[in-house]
Amino acid sequence: MAVATDTEFDVVGFIMRLEGEADDLTQDEVIEGFQYLIDTGMAWSLQGSYGRAAMSLIEQGYCTPPNERAE
């Protein structure tokens, strides 16, 4: 089950899967989900652990800040 479709992203579904079983999401799905949270600014408005995880993924080069995304 992918976390996103071509037309919409299921934020609640992503968070439920992320908070659930650790093996439920692939690395690509985690990166895709956090990139969406970063792009929309939601990573910074959710509880602190999401912002810290997003910053860690940016620092490691897995995700990019929203202003650095290629359009």
N, C-alpha and C positions, 0 to 999 in steps of 0.2 A: 504494500500500500504506500504510494508516494504521498509526501506531505503537501505537495502543491500540484495544481493542475495548470493548464495553459491560461485559464481565466481567473482563478481565485486561489488564495492560500488559506488553509484552515488553521488559523492561529490557535484556537482552543484545542483542536485535535493534535497539533504539534506539541503544545505544552503538556497535554495529558500523556502523550506517548513519551515525551522527554522525562517527565516526572515518574512515569511507570517503569516498566522493565528496561534496564539499561541496554539489553541486546535487541530491543524492538526497532530501533532506528539505525540505519547505516550511517557511516561517517559522512557520506555525501548528503544525506537527508538532514543531519544535524547542521552541517555547514549551510545548506540551502535555507533551513529554517532560521538560523541565526542571522544570515545575510538579510532575510526579509525583515526580521525584527530591527536590525540596524538601519536598513533603508527607510523604514517607516517611522523610526524614532521610538518604537515600542520597547526596544531593549533598555532604554534609559528610564522608562516610566514603570516598568514592572519591578518586582522586588530586586534588591541589590545583586543577588547572585546572577541574574540574567545579564545585567550590565557588566559585571566582572567577567563573566564567561565570554560575552561579546568582545570586550576589550582584549581578552587573552587570544581569541581567534583572530582578531585584527593584528595583534602584535606578532603572532606566529605566521601571518601571511595567508591564512585560510579564508579570511573575509576581508573586505575593504570598507573603509568609511564611505558613507553614501555619496559624498562629493567626489570620490575617486572612481566611481563605477563607470565603465564604458557604456555609453548609450547606444 
